[in-house]
């Protein structure tokens, strides 16, 4: 069965493709010649994930899924949340986003969590899968790995930031990994 991942990131698509159960062929947006930009205009992760997955499904009529992720910080009343990718403005800039978080956070509570939601659209309907990991925001960036807020997020139970953890560890415990494990389990049972 063919399945479309609503992403332009071919590395991300290859990683997910390698996890799929036997019998599934994963296609990226490039594989189906889908080049339009899908603005994330919803105010929830579920809404943005569905927006992207639905647009791709409507274009190709193949089962399609998309993800959206947010960082939610207690001391910022849940911000940046659904606006995480463009918290410091457009275009998206990870360094500016981290700096804005650290400046605004000051000495406030540093508890935080990452949450990823995946929306899968098929002819049968819409299915959601999510993953979450708790942690805290560090006082300054640490590590050169990962992307986004990884250098300032330390997951609970670890003494290193996501950017300092080996990718094999991060890819097993992260919010995104947990959401994709739920999606894979669902597909394995079809």
N, C-alpha and C positions, 0 to 999 in steps of 0.2 A: 504494500500500500504506500502511495506517495503522500508525503506530509510536508507542508511548507512552514518554515520558520521565518517570521516577519522580521528579518534582520539583514543589514548590509554587511555585517561583520562575518566574513567567511571563516575566520579562525573559531569564532564562537559556534558557528553552524557545524563545523567539522567536529568540535568537541562533543556537541550534543548528538550529532549523527552517530558517533562512535558508541554512544550509550544506548541507542535505540534497540528495542528487541528485534529479533530476526523477522524479516518480512517487511520491514519499513525502509523506505528510501527517503532521505531528507533532502529537501530542496531549499535553497536560499532565495532571497528576492532576485538576485542576479540570475539564478537558474531559470526563473520564470519571466525574466525581462520586466520586472516591476521596478520602476525607477522613481515613481512619484514620492514626494515627501508627505508623511502623514503627521500633521501637527498633533501634539499631545495637549488637547484642550479640556480634558475632563479634570475633575477635582479629586479623583481617587485613583489609586494604582489599578484597581479592577477596571475602572472606566477607560483609562489610557491603554491598558493591555487589550481590552475588548475592541476599542476603536481601531487599533492597528491590525489585530487578527481578523476582524470583520471586513476591513477594507481589502485585505489580501484575499480572503475567502471569496468575496464578491467579485474580485478580478479574475480568479483562476478556477473557482469552484472545486478546489481541493481542500481537504482538512488543513487548517492553518492555525498557528499559534504565535503568540507574541508575549513578551514579558515587560514588566515595568517594575522599577525598584526605587525605594525611598529610604533615606536615613532620618530617623525620628529621634530627636534629642529632648530629654526632659526639661533641661534648663532653658530651652528655646520654645517651650510649649508645643513640642512636636515638630517644629521646623528643623530642617528644610522640607521634610516630608515629600509630598508628591512633586514639589518644585526642586528636588535635589539636583538634577542635572544642570539647571540654569539658575541656581540660587543667587549667584552674583550677577546675573543678567545674561543676555544673549550676545554672541554665541556662547555655547557651553565652554567653561574654562575651569578645569579641576583645581588648579592652584588658587585662582580667585575665589572659588567656592569654599575651599578649606580655610583660606584667610578670613573670609567673611564669617564663617562659623566660629573660628577661634576668637575673633574680635568681638562678636556679639555675645559669645558665651561668657567671657571673662571668668568670674569665680562662681558662676551658677552651677547647678547640678550637672554632672557630666554623664549620667546614665543615658544610654542610647540603645537603639536597636535598628538593624537593617531588616527590611521586609521586601520580598520579591513576590509578585503575583503573575501567574501565567494564565492567559485566557486561550482556550482551545475552541475553535469554531468548526463544527462539522455539520452535515445535513441533519443530524439528529438534534443539534442544539449547541449550547455553550457550556463548557466545563471550566472550572477554576481550580488552580493549584497554587499553594503558597508555601513560603519558607521564611523563617525568621531566626535571627541570632541576636542575642543581647550582648552588650558590652559597655564600654565607656569611651569618651572622647579624651584623647591625650592632650597635653598642653602645647605640644608642638609636633610637626610631622616627623615620623620615624620610618626609615626603610625606603627602598627604591623599587620594590616590586608592586604588582597590582595596578590599580587605576582608581580614578575618582577619589573618594574619601578614605581609601585604604590606609594611607600613612597616618591618619589621626584616629583610626578606630581600632581599639584593642578588644577582641572578643573575650567574653567571660570565660574564666578558666585558663587563660593564656597570659603570658607576660610579654608578648610581642604584638605589634600592630599587624593588621592584615598584610601590609606591605613588607613586613619583615618575615612573615611565615613562608615556608616553602609552598609553592603553588599546589603541590600534592595534598598538603594539609588543608590549605584554604579551600581547595576545590571539593573537599569532603565535608567540611563543616559549615560552609557559607550558606547564607539565606538563599542564594541562587541555586546552589547545589541541592539543597533540601526541596526547593520547589520543583526542580527538574526530576529529582528522584520520585516525587509524587506523580508527575506527568508520566514518567517511564512505567511506573507500577500500573497506572491506569491503562496505558496502551498495551502492556503485557497481558492484561486480563480481557482484552477485546477479542 
